Each structure stands twice: as C-alpha cells, then as structure tokens.
Amino acid sequence: MYKRSEKVAEAIHEIVSQLLVKGLKDPRIGFVTVTGVKVTDDLHHATVYFTVVGSEEEKKATAAGLASSCSFIRKGMGKLLRMRYVPELHFVYDTSLDYGNRIDAILKEIGTEGDVDA
C-alpha cells in the first residue's frame, strides 16, 4: 500500500517533467531529465533529482536555472495537485548516471587490459 507521500512524489515527477518538456523560458536550463522525486512524510518538502546532458558548467547552470524557476514550477503544480499546501522544491543533481558511466569506463579499461595480457 502506498503512503500519501509516494503518491504525491509520483504526481510531482509527472508535473515537473511536463513543465520541463513544455519548456521553461530560462536559457540556463538544458536538456533535463527528472530521475526521481522524494517527498517528506509531512508533504512540505520535495527533493527532485535530475540529470542533464552536458559539461560540468552546463550542469551547474541548469541547477541554477531550476532553482530560480521553483516558484513558477510550484505555481503550476498548485493548479494541478489540488493540495492545501504545495511542497517546497529542492533540485538535486542525480550523480548515479555519472557513477554508472564511470563504472562502465573502468570495466572497459580492465577488459582491454585483460585482452592485451592474454
């Protein structure tokens, strides 16, 4: 059985993803993918995890753009969620994709070295 916070997290994930696809006007926001949302049990705070394609500078710019767009995003969420209180949003860059890519690179490197030694 779902907790209410999990249902709200799913709704926020969908709404934020839709708002990003429709396009925020901030030029700092690049090609963003929402990877997950966690909402506190009291429904007052939501952490939105995202990834973005690009350099480290573009990632930082996108994070700044998302942070400055929080009020606009919350306003859009308020219309769709029909909740008494719309959670405060906190955007956090999801490092799991970078971590996975690094592991793949290490495994390929190890595999290449193993082929040379054999």
Backbone as CSV, one residue per row, in Angstrom:
resi,resn,N_x,N_y,N_z,CA_x,CA_y,CA_z,C_x,C_y,C_z
1,MET,0.838,-1.181,0.000,0.000,0.000,0.000,0.887,1.249,0.000
2,TYR,0.535,2.198,-0.853,1.302,3.431,-0.985,1.043,4.372,0.184
3,LYS,2.109,5.063,0.580,1.943,6.166,1.506,1.543,7.387,0.668
4,ARG,0.891,8.316,1.294,0.467,9.523,0.581,1.663,10.253,-0.027
5,SER,2.779,10.275,0.684,3.955,10.977,0.173,4.452,10.350,-1.131
6,GLU,4.310,9.031,-1.284,4.733,8.376,-2.525,3.822,8.751,-3.691
7,LYS,2.532,8.858,-3.422,1.592,9.276,-4.474,1.859,10.713,-4.892
8,VAL,2.125,11.565,-3.919,2.432,12.966,-4.225,3.746,13.046,-5.003
9,ALA,4.731,12.230,-4.629,6.016,12.215,-5.338,5.820,11.832,-6.801
10,GLU,4.992,10.834,-7.061,4.718,10.424,-8.445,4.055,11.559,-9.221
11,ALA,3.099,12.235,-8.592,2.410,13.341,-9.253,3.378,14.489,-9.538
12,ILE,4.235,14.800,-8.579,5.215,15.872,-8.772,6.180,15.504,-9.899
13,HIS,6.622,14.258,-9.933,7.519,13.792,-11.001,6.885,14.044,-12.362
14,GLU,5.636,13.674,-12.499,4.937,13.832,-13.777,4.760,15.308,-14.132
15,ILE,4.340,16.103,-13.163,4.085,17.524,-13.427,5.369,18.263,-13.771
16,VAL,6.432,18.050,-12.993,7.703,18.736,-13.266,8.247,18.310,-14.627
17,SER,8.142,17.028,-14.946,8.603,16.546,-16.256,7.837,17.234,-17.379
18,GLN,6.524,17.355,-17.217,5.709,18.022,-18.239,6.099,19.492,-18.389
19,LEU,6.304,20.158,-17.263,6.690,21.573,-17.322,8.045,21.749,-17.997
20,LEU,8.956,20.816,-17.768,10.275,20.905,-18.406,10.192,20.633,-19.901
21,VAL,9.312,19.714,-20.301,9.137,19.413,-21.727,8.512,20.596,-22.448
22,LYS,7.517,21.201,-21.811,6.864,22.363,-22.423,7.824,23.528,-22.511
23,GLY,8.809,23.508,-21.650,9.871,24.497,-21.737,9.725,25.649,-20.772
24,LEU,10.705,25.760,-19.926,10.826,26.942,-19.093,11.632,27.949,-19.903
25,LYS,11.361,29.192,-19.703,11.981,30.243,-20.517,13.439,30.514,-20.152
26,ASP,13.916,29.942,-19.072,15.280,30.203,-18.612,16.290,29.558,-19.563
27,PRO,17.164,30.337,-20.199,18.119,29.773,-21.158,19.193,28.896,-20.504
28,ARG,19.332,28.977,-19.183,20.325,28.146,-18.498,19.899,26.692,-18.416
29,ILE,18.614,26.439,-18.534,18.109,25.076,-18.377,18.282,24.326,-19.682
30,GLY,19.111,23.279,-19.626,19.387,22.474,-20.799,18.415,21.307,-20.918
31,PHE,18.876,20.244,-21.541,18.066,19.046,-21.725,18.051,18.285,-20.398
32,VAL,16.973,18.441,-19.643,16.870,17.909,-18.285,15.959,16.692,-18.255
33,THR,16.359,15.689,-17.474,15.519,14.525,-17.213,15.329,14.405,-15.708
34,VAL,14.076,14.313,-15.282,13.781,14.105,-13.867,13.906,12.609,-13.607
35,THR,14.811,12.238,-12.700,15.066,10.815,-12.433,14.314,10.301,-11.218
36,GLY,13.851,11.190,-10.370,13.111,10.752,-9.200,12.693,11.922,-8.334
37,VAL,11.736,11.646,-7.445,11.252,12.658,-6.512,11.023,11.979,-5.170
38,LYS,11.484,12.616,-4.119,11.208,12.142,-2.761,10.504,13.256,-2.012
39,VAL,9.397,12.893,-1.374,8.606,13.865,-0.626,8.628,13.465,0.845
40,THR,8.795,14.449,1.719,8.774,14.157,3.148,7.379,13.701,3.558
41,ASP,7.305,12.957,4.651,6.026,12.425,5.112,5.012,13.515,5.432
42,ASP,5.497,14.704,5.844,4.564,15.799,6.148,4.156,16.576,4.891
43,LEU,4.685,16.169,3.728,4.361,16.745,2.416,4.773,18.209,2.266
44,HIS,5.699,18.676,3.072,6.113,20.074,2.999,7.345,20.301,2.120
45,HIS,8.115,19.250,1.865,9.332,19.389,1.053,9.431,18.243,0.057
46,ALA,9.874,18.582,-1.147,10.092,17.576,-2.184,11.477,17.783,-2.780
47,THR,12.245,16.707,-2.833,13.549,16.743,-3.476,13.383,16.146,-4.864
48,VAL,13.710,16.926,-5.876,13.576,16.496,-7.268,14.981,16.208,-7.784
49,TYR,15.226,14.953,-8.150,16.525,14.542,-8.678,16.485,14.647,-10.201
50,PHE,17.540,15.204,-10.767,17.579,15.403,-12.213,18.959,15.099,-12.776
51,THR,18.981,14.815,-14.067,20.236,14.711,-14.809,20.135,15.668,-15.995
52,VAL,21.281,16.019,-16.514,21.327,16.907,-17.667,22.522,16.503,-18.523
53,VAL,22.336,16.565,-19.833,23.414,16.246,-20.755,24.259,17.499,-20.934
54,GLY,25.572,17.347,-20.778,26.436,18.495,-20.991,27.627,18.501,-20.063
55,SER,28.363,19.584,-20.146,29.577,19.747,-19.351,29.225,20.075,-17.905
56,GLU,30.240,20.110,-17.074,30.044,20.447,-15.659,29.473,21.863,-15.527
57,GLU,29.920,22.761,-16.371,29.428,24.140,-16.355,27.939,24.189,-16.713
58,GLU,27.543,23.394,-17.707,26.127,23.342,-18.109,25.267,22.725,-17.006
59,LYS,25.815,21.751,-16.288,25.082,21.143,-15.176,24.831,22.171,-14.087
60,LYS,25.853,22.959,-13.769,25.707,23.989,-12.736,24.719,25.068,-13.179
61,ALA,24.786,25.451,-14.448,23.872,26.468,-14.965,22.429,25.960,-14.924
62,THR,22.232,24.701,-15.279,20.896,24.119,-15.244,20.369,24.065,-13.809
63,ALA,21.228,23.670,-12.880,20.819,23.630,-11.471,20.404,25.022,-10.997
64,ALA,21.156,26.047,-11.380,20.810,27.419,-11.001,19.490,27.845,-11.651
65,GLY,19.301,27.480,-12.902,18.058,27.806,-13.602,16.852,27.136,-12.971
66,LEU,17.007,25.867,-12.591,15.911,25.154,-11.936,15.596,25.772,-10.577
67,ALA,16.638,26.116,-9.847,16.431,26.725,-8.525,15.673,28.047,-8.647
68,SER,16.000,28.835,-9.665,15.315,30.121,-9.825,13.906,29.958,-10.389
69,SER,13.598,28.803,-10.944,12.271,28.536,-11.512,11.330,27.856,-10.525
70,CYS,11.779,27.649,-9.301,10.977,26.916,-8.312,9.588,27.509,-8.116
71,SER,9.495,28.831,-7.994,8.188,29.435,-7.736,7.243,29.232,-8.919
72,PHE,7.759,29.340,-10.140,6.937,29.103,-11.328,6.463,27.652,-11.368
73,ILE,7.362,26.733,-11.080,7.017,25.311,-11.099,5.998,25.001,-10.005
74,ARG,6.202,25.551,-8.812,5.250,25.329,-7.705,3.876,25.875,-8.052
75,LYS,3.839,27.015,-8.730,2.561,27.608,-9.129,1.826,26.669,-10.081
76,GLY,2.568,26.112,-11.043,1.960,25.148,-11.967,1.504,23.889,-11.257
77,MET,2.286,23.453,-10.278,1.923,22.263,-9.507,0.676,22.529,-8.687
78,GLY,0.569,23.719,-8.124,-0.571,24.066,-7.290,-1.886,23.951,-8.023
79,LYS,-1.873,24.329,-9.299,-3.092,24.239,-10.109,-3.489,22.788,-10.367
80,LEU,-2.499,21.917,-10.494,-2.772,20.530,-10.877,-2.924,19.566,-9.699
81,LEU,-2.230,19.827,-8.595,-2.251,18.894,-7.470,-3.497,19.014,-6.594
82,ARG,-4.081,20.167,-6.564,-5.246,20.419,-5.705,-4.971,20.013,-4.255
83,MET,-3.872,20.495,-3.746,-3.492,20.241,-2.356,-3.589,21.552,-1.585
84,ARG,-3.784,21.445,-0.297,-3.854,22.622,0.560,-2.499,23.332,0.587
85,TYR,-1.441,22.536,0.569,-0.092,23.082,0.622,0.744,22.415,-0.461
86,VAL,1.406,23.206,-1.284,2.286,22.678,-2.326,3.690,22.591,-1.744
87,PRO,4.327,21.428,-1.832,5.659,21.254,-1.229,6.707,22.214,-1.788
88,GLU,7.631,22.609,-0.914,8.806,23.364,-1.348,9.660,22.422,-2.186
89,LEU,10.193,22.916,-3.286,11.003,22.081,-4.166,12.483,22.330,-3.939
90,HIS,13.235,21.256,-3.970,14.694,21.308,-3.880,15.222,20.449,-5.029
91,PHE,15.966,21.061,-5.939,16.517,20.328,-7.072,17.920,19.861,-6.742
92,VAL,18.180,18.570,-6.976,19.480,17.969,-6.680,19.931,17.193,-7.910
93,TYR,21.162,17.450,-8.332,21.708,16.713,-9.471,21.910,15.251,-9.085
94,ASP,21.399,14.344,-9.893,21.494,12.901,-9.646,22.813,12.396,-10.236
95,THR,23.716,11.993,-9.376,25.037,11.555,-9.811,25.076,10.081,-10.211
96,SER,23.981,9.362,-10.065,24.002,7.922,-10.335,24.350,7.603,-11.790
97,LEU,23.909,8.430,-12.728,24.237,8.200,-14.138,25.733,8.385,-14.373
98,ASP,26.309,9.441,-13.802,27.750,9.666,-13.918,28.524,8.518,-13.279
99,TYR,28.054,8.072,-12.137,28.684,6.968,-11.417,28.647,5.689,-12.266
100,GLY,27.501,5.412,-12.866,27.366,4.237,-13.732,28.272,4.317,-14.950
101,ASN,28.360,5.504,-15.561,29.241,5.682,-16.719,30.700,5.473,-16.340
102,ARG,31.065,5.938,-15.154,32.441,5.760,-14.681,32.745,4.286,-14.471
103,ILE,31.812,3.546,-13.892,31.997,2.107,-13.693,32.142,1.400,-15.032
104,ASP,31.299,1.764,-16.011,31.405,1.174,-17.354,32.782,1.439,-17.959
105,ALA,33.273,2.664,-17.810,34.584,3.012,-18.360,35.684,2.186,-17.698
106,ILE,35.596,2.009,-16.393,36.595,1.210,-15.670,36.541,-0.245,-16.121
107,LEU,35.334,-0.781,-16.268,35.195,-2.175,-16.709,35.741,-2.372,-18.121
108,LYS,35.489,-1.417,-19.001,36.034,-1.499,-20.361,37.556,-1.436,-20.331
109,GLU,38.079,-0.561,-19.478,39.529,-0.429,-19.350,40.141,-1.732,-18.832
110,ILE,39.527,-2.325,-17.846,40.008,-3.586,-17.296,39.910,-4.695,-18.330
111,GLY,38.795,-4.702,-19.080,38.622,-5.715,-20.129,39.663,-5.576,-21.219
112,THR,40.004,-4.352,-21.592,41.013,-4.116,-22.621,42.373,-4.559,-22.143
113,GLU,42.699,-4.245,-20.889,43.991,-4.647,-20.332,44.084,-6.160,-20.251
114,GLY,42.970,-6.815,-19.908,42.960,-8.282,-19.822,43.205,-8.918,-21.175
115,ASP,42.675,-8.292,-22.258,42.870,-8.832,-23.610,44.313,-8.705,-24.050
116,VAL,44.982,-7.624,-23.646,46.360,-7.380,-24.049,47.283,-8.381,-23.340
117,ASP,47.039,-8.672,-22.064,47.888,-9.551,-21.292,47.721,-11.003,-21.705
118,ALA,46.595,-11.374,-22.256,46.323,-12.785,-22.551,47.105,-13.305,-23.714
